[in-house]
Amino acid sequence: MFQIYVLFLIGSGVAMLVIACLKSGQTTGRRVWNALFGAGFLLYGLYLLLFFGGGHYILFFYAFILPVFMIIRFFRDRSAFRARQQAGAFQGPPGAYGQPPAYGQPPGYGQPPGYGQPPGYDQPPGGQPQGPVQ
């Protein structure tokens, strides 16, 4: 049991360090956490393998669970990163990019009255009626 635990510590530490070195869609924070936990697992496993003479040792259950979660998260992040890259490669420029304000709209849409229209188009001649509204 002890040798299996030590080998699992060393293997998961190396795997997490390799994942930390890859730049495929991971955030910097996740890469740092992978590197820290990977170095910790690797160093503790090497200590137990090379220098531990017997007696009590700490059995971290995280050594069995955490690397699996980190590896799953790595592959999820990588596939999401690739999907974002592919979606960005197939999309064109955003809508109305570099087009005039009324592109494809009927004249006068969204413009103040009288702008670019012949006189009398939308107002009676002489402008607005004067006086109170009854």
FIKOLZA-1660 file (N, C-alpha, C; in steps of 0.1 Angstrom, whole numbers, plus 5000, padded with zeros to 4 digits):
% residues 134
   i   px   py   pz ch aa at
   1 5008 4988 5000  A  M  N
   1 5000 5000 5000  A  M CA
   1 5009 5013 5000  A  M  C
   2 5019 5012 5008  A  F  N
   2 5028 5024 5009  A  F CA
   2 5035 5027 4995  A  F  C
   3 5040 5017 4988  A  Q  N
   3 5046 5020 4976  A  Q CA
   3 5036 5025 4965  A  Q  C
   4 5024 5020 4965  A  I  N
   4 5014 5025 4956  A  I CA
   4 5011 5039 4959  A  I  C
   5 5010 5043 4972  A  Y  N
   5 5007 5057 4975  A  Y CA
   5 5018 5066 4971  A  Y  C
   6 5030 5062 4973  A  V  N
   6 5042 5070 4969  A  V CA
   6 5042 5072 4954  A  V  C
   7 5040 5061 4947  A  L  N
   7 5040 5062 4932  A  L CA
   7 5029 5071 4927  A  L  C
   8 5017 5070 4933  A  F  N
   8 5006 5078 4929  A  F CA
   8 5009 5093 4932  A  F  C
   9 5015 5096 4944  A  L  N
   9 5019 5109 4947  A  L CA
   9 5029 5115 4936  A  L  C
  10 5039 5107 4933  A  I  N
  10 5049 5112 4923  A  I CA
  10 5042 5113 4909  A  I  C
  11 5034 5103 4905  A  G  N
  11 5028 5104 4892  A  G CA
  11 5018 5115 4891  A  G  C
  12 5010 5118 4901  A  S  N
  12 5000 5129 4900  A  S CA
  12 5008 5142 4901  A  S  C
  13 5019 5143 4908  A  G  N
  13 5026 5155 4909  A  G CA
  13 5032 5158 4895  A  G  C
  14 5038 5149 4889  A  V  N
  14 5044 5151 4875  A  V CA
  14 5033 5155 4866  A  V  C
  15 5021 5148 4866  A  A  N
  15 5010 5151 4857  A  A CA
  15 5005 5165 4859  A  A  C
  16 5004 5170 4871  A  M  N
  16 4999 5183 4874  A  M CA
  16 5010 5194 4870  A  M  C
  17 5022 5191 4871  A  L  N
  17 5033 5200 4866  A  L CA
  17 5033 5201 4851  A  L  C
  18 5030 5190 4844  A  V  N
  18 5030 5190 4830  A  V CA
  18 5017 5198 4825  A  V  C
  19 5006 5197 4832  A  I  N
  19 4994 5204 4829  A  I CA
  19 4997 5219 4831  A  I  C
  20 5004 5222 4842  A  A  N
  20 5007 5236 4845  A  A CA
  20 5016 5243 4835  A  A  C
  21 5024 5235 4828  A  C  N
  21 5033 5240 4818  A  C CA
  21 5026 5243 4804  A  C  C
  22 5015 5236 4802  A  L  N
  22 5008 5238 4789  A  L CA
  22 4999 5250 4790  A  L  C
  23 4999 5258 4779  A  K  N
  23 4991 5270 4778  A  K CA
  23 4979 5269 4769  A  K  C
  24 4971 5259 4771  A  S  N
  24 4960 5257 4762  A  S CA
  24 4947 5261 4768  A  S  C
  25 4944 5273 4770  A  G  N
  25 4932 5278 4775  A  G CA
  25 4930 5279 4790  A  G  C
  26 4940 5276 4797  A  Q  N
  26 4939 5277 4812  A  Q CA
  26 4942 5292 4816  A  Q  C
  27 4935 5295 4827  A  T  N
  27 4938 5308 4833  A  T CA
  27 4952 5307 4840  A  T  C
  28 4958 5319 4843  A  T  N
  28 4970 5319 4850  A  T CA
  28 4969 5314 4864  A  T  C
  29 4957 5317 4870  A  G  N
  29 4955 5312 4884  A  G CA
  29 4954 5296 4884  A  G  C
  30 4948 5290 4875  A  R  N
  30 4947 5276 4875  A  R CA
  30 4961 5270 4872  A  R  C
  31 4969 5276 4863  A  R  N
  31 4982 5271 4861  A  R CA
  31 4991 5272 4873  A  R  C
  32 4989 5283 4881  A  V  N
  32 4997 5284 4893  A  V CA
  32 4993 5273 4903  A  V  C
  33 4980 5271 4905  A  W  N
  33 4975 5261 4914  A  W CA
  33 4980 5247 4910  A  W  C
  34 4979 5244 4897  A  N  N
  34 4984 5231 4893  A  N CA
  34 4999 5230 4896  A  N  C
  35 5007 5240 4894  A  A  N
  35 5021 5240 4896  A  A CA
  35 5024 5238 4911  A  A  C
  36 5017 5245 4920  A  L  N
  36 5019 5244 4934  A  L CA
  36 5015 5230 4940  A  L  C
  37 5004 5225 4936  A  F  N
  37 5000 5212 4941  A  F CA
  37 5008 5201 4935  A  F  C
  38 5012 5203 4922  A  G  N
  38 5020 5193 4916  A  G CA
  38 5034 5192 4922  A  G  C
  39 5040 5204 4925  A  A  N
  39 5053 5204 4932  A  A CA
  39 5052 5198 4946  A  A  C
  40 5041 5201 4953  A  G  N
  40 5039 5196 4966  A  G CA
  40 5038 5181 4966  A  G  C
  41 5030 5176 4957  A  F  N
  41 5028 5161 4956  A  F CA
  41 5041 5154 4952  A  F  C
  42 5048 5160 4942  A  L  N
  42 5060 5154 4938  A  L CA
  42 5071 5154 4949  A  L  C
  43 5073 5165 4955  A  L  N
  43 5083 5166 4966  A  L CA
  43 5080 5156 4978  A  L  C
  44 5067 5156 4982  A  Y  N
  44 5063 5147 4993  A  Y CA
  44 5065 5132 4989  A  Y  C
  45 5061 5129 4976  A  G  N
  45 5063 5115 4972  A  G CA
  45 5078 5112 4971  A  G  C
  46 5087 5121 4966  A  L  N
  46 5101 5118 4966  A  L CA
  46 5107 5117 4980  A  L  C
  47 5102 5126 4989  A  Y  N
  47 5107 5124 5003  A  Y CA
  47 5103 5111 5008  A  Y  C
  48 5091 5106 5007  A  L  N
  48 5087 5093 5012  A  L CA
  48 5095 5082 5005  A  L  C
  49 5098 5083 4992  A  L  N
  49 5105 5073 4985  A  L CA
  49 5120 5072 4989  A  L  C
  50 5126 5084 4990  A  L  N
  50 5141 5084 4992  A  L CA
  50 5145 5085 5006  A  L  C
  51 5138 5093 5015  A  F  N
  51 5144 5096 5028  A  F CA
  51 5136 5090 5040  A  F  C
  52 5124 5086 5037  A  F  N
  52 5115 5081 5048  A  F CA
  52 5120 5068 5053  A  F  C
  53 5123 5067 5066  A  G  N
  53 5128 5055 5071  A  G CA
  53 5118 5046 5078  A  G  C
  54 5106 5050 5079  A  G  N
  54 5096 5042 5086  A  G CA
  54 5089 5050 5097  A  G  C
  55 5079 5045 5102  A  G  N
  55 5071 5052 5112  A  G CA
  55 5058 5057 5107  A  G  C
  56 5054 5068 5111  A  H  N
  56 5041 5074 5107  A  H CA
  56 5043 5083 5095  A  H  C
  57 5034 5083 5086  A  Y  N
  57 5034 5092 5075  A  Y CA
  57 5019 5097 5073  A  Y  C
  58 5018 5108 5066  A  I  N
  58 5004 5114 5064  A  I CA
  58 4999 5109 5051  A  I  C
  59 4987 5103 5052  A  L  N
  59 4981 5098 5039  A  L CA
  59 4971 5109 5035  A  L  C
  60 4974 5116 5025  A  F  N
  60 4965 5126 5020  A  F CA
  60 4955 5120 5010  A  F  C
  61 4942 5121 5013  A  F  N
  61 4932 5116 5004  A  F CA
  61 4931 5125 4992  A  F  C
  62 4935 5137 4993  A  Y  N
  62 4935 5146 4982  A  Y CA
  62 4945 5142 4971  A  Y  C
  63 4954 5134 4975  A  A  N
  63 4964 5128 4965  A  A CA
  63 4957 5119 4955  A  A  C
  64 4945 5114 4959  A  F  N
  64 4938 5105 4950  A  F CA
  64 4927 5113 4942  A  F  C
  65 4921 5123 4949  A  I  N
  65 4910 5130 4943  A  I CA
  65 4914 5143 4935  A  I  C
  66 4922 5151 4941  A  L  N
  66 4926 5164 4935  A  L CA
  66 4932 5163 4921  A  L  C
  67 4941 5154 4918  A  P  N
  67 4947 5153 4905  A  P CA
  67 4936 5150 4894  A  P  C
  68 4927 5141 4898  A  V  N
  68 4916 5137 4889  A  V CA
  68 4908 5150 4885  A  V  C
  69 4904 5158 4895  A  F  N
  69 4896 5170 4893  A  F CA
  69 4904 5180 4885  A  F  C
  70 4917 5181 4888  A  M  N
  70 4925 5191 4880  A  M CA
  70 4927 5187 4865  A  M  C
  71 4928 5174 4863  A  I  N
  71 4929 5169 4849  A  I CA
  71 4916 5171 4842  A  I  C
  72 4905 5168 4848  A  I  N
  72 4892 5170 4842  A  I CA
  72 4890 5185 4839  A  I  C
  73 4893 5194 4848  A  R  N
  73 4892 5208 4846  A  R CA
  73 4901 5213 4834  A  R  C
  74 4913 5207 4833  A  F  N
  74 4922 5210 4822  A  F CA
  74 4916 5207 4809  A  F  C
  75 4910 5195 4807  A  F  N
  75 4904 5191 4794  A  F CA
  75 4892 5199 4791  A  F  C
  76 4884 5203 4801  A  R  N
  76 4872 5211 4799  A  R CA
  76 4876 5225 4795  A  R  C
  77 4886 5231 4801  A  D  N
  77 4891 5244 4797  A  D CA
  77 4897 5244 4783  A  D  C
  78 4904 5234 4780  A  R  N
  78 4910 5233 4767  A  R CA
  78 4900 5231 4756  A  R  C
  79 4889 5223 4758  A  S  N
  79 4879 5222 4748  A  S CA
  79 4871 5235 4747  A  S  C
  80 4868 5242 4758  A  A  N
  80 4861 5254 4757  A  A CA
  80 4869 5265 4750  A  A  C
  81 4882 5265 4752  A  F  N
  81 4891 5274 4745  A  F CA
  81 4892 5272 4730  A  F  C
  82 4892 5259 4726  A  R  N
  82 4892 5256 4712  A  R CA
  82 4879 5259 4706  A  R  C
  83 4868 5258 4713  A  A  N
  83 4855 5261 4707  A  A CA
  83 4854 5276 4705  A  A  C
  84 4859 5284 4715  A  R  N
  84 4859 5299 4713  A  R CA
  84 4867 5303 4701  A  R  C
  85 4879 5296 4699  A  Q  N
  85 4887 5299 4688  A  Q CA
  85 4881 5296 4675  A  Q  C
  86 4874 5285 4674  A  Q  N
  86 4867 5281 4662  A  Q CA
  86 4855 5290 4659  A  Q  C
  87 4848 5294 4669  A  A  N
  87 4837 5303 4667  A  A CA
  87 4841 5317 4663  A  A  C
  88 4852 5321 4668  A  G  N
  88 4858 5334 4664  A  G CA
  88 4863 5334 4650  A  G  C
  89 4868 5323 4646  A  A  N
  89 4874 5322 4632  A  A CA
  89 4863 5322 4622  A  A  C
  90 4851 5317 4625  A  F  N
  90 4840 5317 4615  A  F CA
  90 4831 5329 4615  A  F  C
  91 4832 5337 4625  A  Q  N
  91 4823 5348 4625  A  Q CA
  91 4829 5360 4617  A  Q  C
  92 4821 5368 4611  A  G  N
  92 4825 5380 4604  A  G CA
  92 4826 5391 4614  A  G  C
  93 4827 5403 4608  A  P  N
  93 4827 5415 4617  A  P CA
  93 4814 5417 4624  A  P  C
  94 4813 5424 4635  A  P  N
  94 4801 5426 4642  A  P CA
  94 4791 5434 4633  A  P  C
  95 4778 5433 4636  A  G  N
  95 4768 5440 4628  A  G CA
  95 4770 5455 4627  A  G  C
  96 4767 5461 4616  A  A  N
  96 4768 5475 4614  A  A CA
  96 4782 5480 4615  A  A  C
  97 4792 5472 4614  A  Y  N
  97 4806 5476 4615  A  Y CA
  97 4810 5483 4603  A  Y  C
  98 4813 5496 4604  A  G  N
  98 4818 5504 4593  A  G CA
  98 4807 5508 4583  A  G  C
  99 4795 5508 4587  A  Q  N
  99 4784 5511 4578  A  Q CA
  99 4778 5525 4583  A  Q  C
 100 4771 5532 4573  A  P  N
 100 4765 5544 4577  A  P CA
 100 4754 5542 4587  A  P  C
 101 4750 5552 4595  A  P  N
 101 4740 5550 4606  A  P CA
 101 4726 5544 4601  A  P  C
 102 4722 5548 4589  A  A  N
 102 4709 5544 4585  A  A CA
 102 4710 5533 4574  A  A  C
 103 4720 5525 4575  A  Y  N
 103 4722 5514 4565  A  Y CA
 103 4710 5505 4565  A  Y  C
 104 4704 5503 4553  A  G  N
 104 4693 5494 4551  A  G CA
 104 4680 5498 4558  A  G  C
 105 4679 5510 4563  A  Q  N
 105 4667 5514 4569  A  Q CA
 105 4659 5524 4560  A  Q  C
 106 4646 5526 4562  A  P  N
 106 4639 5536 4554  A  P CA
 106 4644 5550 4557  A  P  C
 107 4643 5559 4548  A  P  N
 107 4647 5573 4550  A  P CA
 107 4640 5579 4562  A  P  C
 108 4647 5586 4570  A  G  N
 108 4641 5593 4581  A  G CA
 108 4640 5585 4594  A  G  C
 109 4644 5572 4593  A  Y  N
 109 4643 5564 4604  A  Y CA
 109 4654 5567 4614  A  Y  C
 110 4651 5571 4626  A  G  N
 110 4661 5574 4636  A  G CA
 110 4667 5588 4635  A  G  C
 111 4662 5596 4626  A  Q  N
 111 4668 5610 4624  A  Q CA
 111 4658 5620 4628  A  Q  C
 112 4662 5632 4632  A  P  N
 112 4653 5642 4636  A  P CA
 112 4644 5647 4624  A  P  C
 113 4632 5652 4626  A  P  N
 113 4624 5656 4615  A  P CA
 113 4630 5667 4607  A  P  C
 114 4629 5666 4594  A  G  N
 114 4634 5676 4585  A  G CA
 114 4648 5673 4581  A  G  C
 115 4655 5663 4586  A  Y  N
 115 4669 5660 4583  A  Y CA
 115 4670 5653 4570  A  Y  C
 116 4675 5660 4560  A  G  N
 116 4677 5653 4547  A  G CA
 116 4664 5651 4539  A  G  C
 117 4653 5658 4542  A  Q  N
 117 4640 5655 4536  A  Q CA
 117 4636 5669 4530  A  Q  C
 118 4628 5668 4519  A  P  N
 118 4623 5680 4513  A  P CA
 118 4614 5688 4523  A  P  C
 119 4613 5701 4522  A  P  N
 119 4604 5708 4531  A  P CA
 119 4589 5703 4529  A  P  C
 120 4582 5703 4540  A  G  N
 120 4568 5699 4540  A  G CA
 120 4566 5684 4540  A  G  C
 121 4577 5676 4541  A  Y  N
 121 4576 5662 4541  A  Y CA
 121 4568 5657 4553  A  Y  C
 122 4572 5661 4565  A  D  N
 122 4566 5657 4577  A  D CA
 122 4560 5668 4586  A  D  C
 123 4562 5680 4582  A  Q  N
 123 4557 5692 4590  A  Q CA
 123 4549 5701 4580  A  Q  C
 124 4539 5708 4586  A  P  N
 124 4532 5718 4577  A  P CA
 124 4542 5729 4573  A  P  C
 125 4539 5736 4562  A  P  N
 125 4548 5747 4559  A  P CA
 125 4548 5758 4570  A  P  C
 126 4560 5763 4572  A  G  N
 126 4561 5773 4583  A  G CA
 126 4565 5768 4596  A  G  C
 127 4568 5755 4597  A  G  N
 127 4572 5749 4610  A  G CA
 127 4561 5745 4619  A  G  C
 128 4564 5745 4632  A  Q  N
 128 4554 5741 4642  A  Q CA
 128 4543 5752 4644  A  Q  C
 129 4531 5749 4646  A  P  N
 129 4521 5759 4649  A  P CA
 129 4524 5766 4662  A  P  C
 130 4521 5778 4663  A  Q  N
 130 4524 5786 4675  A  Q CA
 130 4511 5787 4683  A  Q  C
 131 4513 5790 4696  A  G  N
 131 4502 5792 4705  A  G CA
 131 4500 5780 4714  A  G  C
 132 4491 5781 4724  A  P  N
 132 4488 5770 4733  A  P CA
 132 4480 5759 4726  A  P  C
 133 4482 5747 4730  A  V  N
 133 4475 5736 4725  A  V CA
 133 4462 5735 4732  A  V  C
 134 4451 5733 4725  A  Q  N
 134 4438 5733 4731  A  Q CA
 134 4431 5719 4730  A  Q  C
% end
